Amino acid sequence: MNFEKYMLRAISLADTYKYTAKPNPVVGALLVKDDLIISEGAHERFGGNHAEVNAIALANKKLGSAFNSFADLILICTLEPCNHSGKTGPCTKAIIDSGIKKVIIGSEDPNPIVAGTAIKTLL
């Protein structure tokens, strides 16, 4: 699987919201299975759902109730998911609750509140 191709797509998706997500970082996320993009998400606006949550919600909507396991999906996100509650809940909880087992992260979050904690939580 060409993870670089998917990461570039996630970066491009995030860039679309560079003016509306501020002061939060712009983040893009994809859910991929068998080399196909199942869903995409971005942090679209300050105070709104984060990219990972948007990608999970879209996948739920697209796949419907017949699809009951995300275990075979790979989450590719440009930035380490949040692991704390702020305006939204922790993305790590949404990821774990969805059943996703594999997460590819483009960059560790430099925010000291997160900085590596999500990676440890998702291991």
Disulfide bonds with the S-S distance in Angstrom:
none
